[in-house]
Amino acid sequence: MALGIIKALHERGRRIPEDVSIVGFDDMAESDSFWPPLTTVHQDFDIVGQRSFEILLEQIETGSVRHGFTGVPAHLAVRQSTAR
């Protein structure tokens, strides 16, 4: 979505990051190849998938639903789509 917003703002003459800062979430491989390169939150989706599968398998095996939060580390990949 963030890349679509960058395109739409560019078409309307808005400058990124001078006029608007854009931050995405997922850090897809193309994020650093667009202009400007997209600042984005990076998460290891292999770990997300693995933990999700483990929780699902546990629920199937036990018949009970786990409540709570299962976190996956994330970090901000700062690129040129944001200004200070």
C-alpha positions as CSV (number, residue, x, y, z in Angstrom):
1,M,0.0,0.0,0.0
2,A,2.8,2.4,0.9
3,L,4.3,2.1,-2.6
4,G,0.9,2.9,-4.1
5,I,0.6,5.9,-1.9
6,I,4.1,7.1,-3.0
7,K,2.9,6.7,-6.7
8,A,-0.3,8.6,-6.0
9,L,1.4,11.4,-4.2
10,H,4.0,11.7,-7.0
11,E,1.2,12.0,-9.6
12,R,-0.3,14.9,-7.5
13,G,3.0,16.7,-7.4
14,R,3.8,16.0,-3.7
15,R,7.4,15.4,-2.8
16,I,8.5,12.5,-0.6
17,P,9.9,13.0,2.0
18,E,9.9,16.8,1.7
19,D,6.1,17.2,1.8
20,V,5.0,13.8,3.2
21,S,6.9,11.0,5.0
22,I,5.8,7.4,4.2
23,V,6.5,4.3,6.3
24,G,5.4,0.8,5.2
25,F,5.2,-2.5,7.0
26,D,6.6,-5.8,5.8
27,D,9.9,-4.7,4.1
28,M,9.2,-6.6,0.9
29,A,12.3,-7.1,-1.2
30,E,11.3,-4.3,-3.6
31,S,11.1,-1.7,-0.9
32,D,14.6,-0.5,-1.3
33,S,14.4,-0.5,-5.1
34,F,11.7,2.2,-5.5
35,W,12.3,5.9,-5.5
36,P,12.5,7.0,-2.9
37,P,13.5,3.8,-1.1
38,L,10.7,3.0,1.4
39,T,11.3,3.2,5.1
40,T,9.5,0.2,6.5
41,V,9.1,-2.1,9.5
42,H,10.9,-5.3,9.0
43,Q,9.7,-8.6,10.5
44,D,11.0,-12.1,9.8
45,F,7.9,-13.6,8.2
46,D,9.4,-17.1,8.3
47,I,9.4,-16.9,12.1
48,V,5.8,-15.5,12.0
49,G,4.7,-18.5,9.9
50,Q,6.6,-21.0,12.1
51,R,5.1,-19.6,15.3
52,S,1.6,-19.5,13.8
53,F,1.9,-23.1,12.7
54,E,3.1,-24.2,16.1
55,I,0.2,-22.5,17.8
56,L,-2.3,-24.0,15.3
57,L,-0.8,-27.5,15.8
58,E,-1.0,-27.1,19.6
59,Q,-4.7,-26.1,19.3
60,I,-5.5,-29.1,17.1
61,E,-3.7,-31.5,19.4
62,T,-5.1,-30.2,22.7
63,G,-8.4,-28.8,21.6
64,S,-7.8,-25.7,23.6
65,V,-7.1,-22.1,22.4
66,R,-4.1,-20.3,23.6
67,H,-4.8,-16.8,24.8
68,G,-2.1,-14.1,25.0
69,F,0.5,-12.5,22.8
70,T,3.2,-14.2,20.8
71,G,5.7,-11.6,19.7
72,V,8.1,-11.6,16.8
73,P,11.0,-9.1,16.9
74,A,10.8,-6.2,14.5
75,H,13.0,-3.3,13.5
76,L,12.6,-0.1,11.5
77,A,14.5,-0.1,8.2
78,V,15.1,3.6,7.7
79,R,15.4,4.7,4.1
80,Q,14.7,7.9,2.1
81,S,10.9,8.0,2.2
82,T,10.9,9.7,5.6
83,A,12.3,13.1,6.8
84,R,13.2,14.1,10.4
